[in-house]
């Protein structure tokens, strides 16, 4: 028997309801997938932002110019056994602070062919100056690179003194604590200060020269960076001959475009 008009109508309506349900189901599934995808994307962006923020905080407030911590692989005495740093304490053959004699030491630090007149304050930073005097006299700094230049706004330093040339080296000792750090955390142009990691007892041979006024926040324990002295002449040549050329990889923090080496360091 052929279906009646009523049956045909009911069949069409039933089929329409099925198609409508299937369409709504497909839309709902698409929306669920989209929400999951958007949540994953948002989470990924959040992770990236957090990494950038944490990295920036660690750079500016954790290690500062001394990051990463120096290792004991570079030594003034090649036959010496490597020394493991001891947090919060001196380690290795640290020079006596008496070597600084509580007086001002003057001399010349030569970078490539640029002569910088320097003055080191053995009264305000006896331990750091004693170490610097001994390293300079022993020839430790001869032909050692200045491996790091920063050209960031309000952060302008040239870091030198690592025999490994990558920020990981130092003499066969570590010392502290921080001496003669500025109370306002501002390091004026011409300042010479010791680089270190977040541990105030991680200083070795690395130092940095500030070529434009630079504020550097103290570490979590309130310590800043030991100022050992100042550049008394030649800073304009350092700026024009090295700093102005910028960073080799086009960033604002890395190896200088102009390869820079300590070609002389004499103190008296």
Secondary structure, DSSP 8 states (H G I E B T S, - for coil): ----HHHHHHHHHHHHHHHHHHHHHHHHHHHHHHHHHHHHHHHHHHHHHHHHHHHHHIIIIIIGGG-S---S-S-SSTTS-----BTTB-EES---GGGGTTSEEEEEEEETTEEEEEEEETTTSHHHHHHHHHHHHHTTTTTEE--EEE-BTTB-EEEE--TTSSS----SEEB----S--TTSEE-TTEEEE---SSTT-BSS-EEEESS-EE----TTS----EEEEEEE-HHHHHHHTGGG-BTTSSSEESBSS--EEEEEEE-
